[in-house]
Amino acid sequence: MFAWFQRLLPKTGDFFGMFEAHAATLVSASKSLSKLVDGGTPHKEHIGDINRFEHQADEIIRQVLRTVRRTFLTPFDRGAITSLIGAMDDAVDEVQATARAIDTYDIARFTPEMKQMVAMIAEQSSLAAEAMPLLRDISSNGARLHAITEKIVRLEGDADEAHAAGLKKAFQENAGEPMQFIVAREIYKHLERITDAVEDVANEIDGVVIDHA
């Protein structure tokens, strides 16, 4: 009976293709966030783009979860697949949450430290996307994957420093305007959450490499 059921299940699923597609939504959302903080074009346009990329990411994760349930043979442990795609989806969600906060507070000007953090997020996202195709051959690409994840983690540390410096400056510059400081702190918090979320993606990649290299 079980053998008959196994024959009905797809033998493999295009998990790597879905990982790569999801990573592309993170890169696109991060680029839109960069345009959002750089100014020069209407905020609504970039916020709308970020929302669209987040919806695309949601559809991809649903596809991954459906495929995990229906596929008999997976490239690596099912738990690792769902954890990796979940971490990637969290990163896109955090980009969307940041865009929503910017929209809510109607922020038009961004500090140099905020722009630095967004640039680091864009670089982290590109590195995560670079790692996805390499997962197709972990044994050959283990060293390169480790170098990529190490750089993502290092960028998260650099973003923490920019966050601390920016927050201190915001406190000093807005001593008489507590609401301005509160808003700045909220945006810094959201940006930090994105860098943390992409670091989580790196940690999930490292876990896969350790198990399968």
C-alpha positions, 0 to 999 in steps of 0.5 A, a space after each residue: 500500500 505504501 509503495 503504491 502511494 509512493 509511486 503517485 508522488 512526484 519523485 523530485 521538485 524544482 526546489 532550487 529553482 524556487 529558492 532562486 526565484 524567492 531570492 530574486 524577490 528579496 533582491 528586487 525588494 531591497 533595490 526598491 527600498 534603496 530607491 525609496 530612501 534615495 529619494 527623487 521619485 514618489 514613495 508610493 511607487 517604490 512601496 507598491 513595488 515592495 508590496 508586489 515583490 512580497 506577494 510574489 515571495 508569498 506565492 513561492 513559499 506556498 509553492 515550496 511547502 506544497 511541493 515538500 508535502 507532495 515530493 518523495 525525494 528532496 535534495 536535502 532534509 525537508 526541515 532544512 528546506 522549510 527553514 531556509 525558505 521560511 528565513 528568506 520569506 521573513 527577510 522579504 516580510 521585514 523589507 515590506 514592514 520597513 516600507 510600511 513604517 516609512 509610509 505610516 510616518 510619511 518620512 521623506 528624508 533619511 539619515 546617512 546611517 539609514 542609507 548605509 544600512 539600506 546599502 548593506 541590506 542590498 548587498 546582503 540580499 545580492 549575496 544570498 541570491 548568489 548563494 542559491 544556485 550554488 546549493 545545486 552542488 553543495 559538495 563542490 561549492 561548500 567553500 564558496 558558500 561559506 565565504 558568502 555567508 561569512 560576508 553576510 554575517 559581517 555586513 550584519 555586524 557593520 549594520 549594527 554599528 551604523 544603527 548604533 551611530 545613527 541612533 545616537 546622532 538622532 537622540 542628540 539632534 532631536 533632544 527637544 523633539 522626542 517624537 522625531 527621535 521615536 520615529 527615527 528609532 522605529 525606522 532604525 529598528 526595522 532596518 536592523 530587523 532586515 539585516 538580522 533576517 538576512 543573517 538568518 538566511 546565511 545561518 540556514 545556508 551554513 546548516 545545509 552546507 554542514 549537513 551535506 558538504 
